[in-house]
């Protein structure tokens, strides 16, 4: 399998569009769904954590620990 599954891409694009448009209200529930449903490979995993970080950054979250954790997860826990 190469890249992300069509289901993941559809969810990713929908959430990314909401974030880009500043429509943040629905995003936490969608991210929770994406997190709990799992990802099928490291490619999806990296993009999920990057999306979650992007949401926190766009909403000016003060939870810097969570943002750092999300970035670390996005790069596969590399230093």
Phi and psi in degrees as GROMACS dihedral restraints (atoms count N, CA, C in turn):
[ dihedral_restraints ]
;  ai    aj    ak    al  type     phi  dphi    fc
    3     4     5     6     1  -109.7    20    10
    4     5     6     7     1   134.8    20    10
    6     7     8     9     1    68.1    20    10
    7     8     9    10     1  -155.8    20    10
    9    10    11    12     1   -93.7    20    10
   10    11    12    13     1   152.3    20    10
   12    13    14    15     1   -72.0    20    10
   13    14    15    16     1   154.8    20    10
   15    16    17    18     1   -57.1    20    10
   16    17    18    19     1   -36.1    20    10
   18    19    20    21     1   -64.3    20    10
   19    20    21    22     1   -42.8    20    10
   21    22    23    24     1   -65.2    20    10
   22    23    24    25     1   -45.3    20    10
   24    25    26    27     1   -59.2    20    10
   25    26    27    28     1   -42.1    20    10
   27    28    29    30     1   -61.7    20    10
   28    29    30    31     1   -48.1    20    10
   30    31    32    33     1   -64.0    20    10
   31    32    33    34     1   -45.0    20    10
   33    34    35    36     1   -57.6    20    10
   34    35    36    37     1   -49.3    20    10
   36    37    38    39     1   -62.6    20    10
   37    38    39    40     1   -39.6    20    10
   39    40    41    42     1   -63.8    20    10
   40    41    42    43     1   -45.0    20    10
   42    43    44    45     1   -68.7    20    10
   43    44    45    46     1   -43.2    20    10
   45    46    47    48     1   -60.3    20    10
   46    47    48    49     1   -39.0    20    10
   48    49    50    51     1   -64.9    20    10
   49    50    51    52     1   -42.8    20    10
   51    52    53    54     1   -60.7    20    10
   52    53    54    55     1   -44.2    20    10
   54    55    56    57     1   -63.1    20    10
   55    56    57    58     1   -47.8    20    10
   57    58    59    60     1   -60.0    20    10
   58    59    60    61     1   -33.3    20    10
   60    61    62    63     1   -89.0    20    10
   61    62    63    64     1     0.8    20    10
   63    64    65    66     1    72.9    20    10
   64    65    66    67     1    19.8    20    10
   66    67    68    69     1   -96.1    20    10
   67    68    69    70     1    77.2    20    10
   69    70    71    72     1   -83.6    20    10
   70    71    72    73     1   -17.6    20    10
   72    73    74    75     1   -56.7    20    10
   73    74    75    76     1   -42.0    20    10
   75    76    77    78     1   -85.5    20    10
   76    77    78    79     1   -13.0    20    10
   78    79    80    81     1   -63.1    20    10
   79    80    81    82     1   -46.7    20    10
   81    82    83    84     1   -55.6    20    10
   82    83    84    85     1   -42.7    20    10
   84    85    86    87     1   -65.7    20    10
   85    86    87    88     1   -39.2    20    10
   87    88    89    90     1   -68.1    20    10
   88    89    90    91     1   -40.1    20    10
   90    91    92    93     1   -64.5    20    10
   91    92    93    94     1   -40.1    20    10
   93    94    95    96     1   -61.2    20    10
   94    95    96    97     1   -42.9    20    10
   96    97    98    99     1   -61.4    20    10
   97    98    99   100     1   -44.9    20    10
   99   100   101   102     1   -64.2    20    10
  100   101   102   103     1   -38.2    20    10
  102   103   104   105     1   -69.8    20    10
  103   104   105   106     1   -43.1    20    10
  105   106   107   108     1   -76.1    20    10
  106   107   108   109     1   -25.8    20    10
  108   109   110   111     1   -81.2    20    10
  109   110   111   112     1   -11.3    20    10
  111   112   113   114     1    79.1    20    10
  112   113   114   115     1   170.0    20    10
  114   115   116   117     1  -125.0    20    10
  115   116   117   118     1   152.8    20    10
  117   118   119   120     1   -92.2    20    10
  118   119   120   121     1   -12.3    20    10
  120   121   122   123     1  -157.9    20    10
  121   122   123   124     1   174.1    20    10
  123   124   125   126     1   -67.5    20    10
  124   125   126   127     1   -28.3    20    10
  126   127   128   129     1   -60.4    20    10
  127   128   129   130     1   -50.4    20    10
  129   130   131   132     1   -64.0    20    10
  130   131   132   133     1   -40.2    20    10
  132   133   134   135     1   -59.4    20    10
  133   134   135   136     1   -47.6    20    10
  135   136   137   138     1   -61.5    20    10
  136   137   138   139     1   -44.4    20    10
  138   139   140   141     1   -68.7    20    10
  139   140   141   142     1   -34.3    20    10
  141   142   143   144     1   -62.1    20    10
  142   143   144   145     1   -50.1    20    10
  144   145   146   147     1   -65.9    20    10
  145   146   147   148     1   -33.8    20    10
  147   148   149   150     1   -65.8    20    10
  148   149   150   151     1   -40.1    20    10
  150   151   152   153     1   -63.2    20    10
  151   152   153   154     1   -43.7    20    10
  153   154   155   156     1   -63.7    20    10
  154   155   156   157     1   -42.7    20    10
  156   157   158   159     1   -60.5    20    10
  157   158   159   160     1   -45.3    20    10
  159   160   161   162     1   -58.6    20    10
  160   161   162   163     1   -38.3    20    10
  162   163   164   165     1   -63.1    20    10
  163   164   165   166     1   -48.2    20    10
  165   166   167   168     1   -62.2    20    10
  166   167   168   169     1   -38.9    20    10
  168   169   170   171     1   -66.7    20    10
  169   170   171   172     1   -45.0    20    10
  171   172   173   174     1   -66.5    20    10
  172   173   174   175     1   -31.5    20    10
  174   175   176   177     1   -89.8    20    10
  175   176   177   178     1     7.2    20    10
  177   178   179   180     1    55.8    20    10
  178   179   180   181     1    44.2    20    10
  180   181   182   183     1   -60.0    20    10
  181   182   183   184     1   142.8    20    10
  183   184   185   186     1   -95.8    20    10
  184   185   186   187     1     3.4    20    10
  186   187   188   189     1   -85.1    20    10
  187   188   189   190     1    74.4    20    10
  189   190   191   192     1   -64.7    20    10
  190   191   192   193     1   -30.8    20    10
  192   193   194   195     1   -61.7    20    10
  193   194   195   196     1   -46.0    20    10
  195   196   197   198     1   -63.4    20    10
  196   197   198   199     1   -39.8    20    10
  198   199   200   201     1   -63.1    20    10
  199   200   201   202     1   -43.0    20    10
  201   202   203   204     1   -64.8    20    10
  202   203   204   205     1   -43.3    20    10
  204   205   206   207     1   -59.7    20    10
  205   206   207   208     1   -42.1    20    10
  207   208   209   210     1   -65.3    20    10
  208   209   210   211     1   -41.3    20    10
  210   211   212   213     1   -64.3    20    10
  211   212   213   214     1   -42.0    20    10
  213   214   215   216     1   -61.9    20    10
  214   215   216   217     1   -42.0    20    10
  216   217   218   219     1   -64.3    20    10
  217   218   219   220     1   -38.3    20    10
  219   220   221   222     1   -63.7    20    10
  220   221   222   223     1   -31.3    20    10
  222   223   224   225     1  -100.1    20    10
  223   224   225   226     1    17.0    20    10
  225   226   227   228     1    74.2    20    10
  226   227   228   229     1    30.6    20    10
  228   229   230   231     1    62.5    20    10
  229   230   231   232     1    22.9    20    10
  231   232   233   234     1   -77.4    20    10
  232   233   234   235     1   153.6    20    10
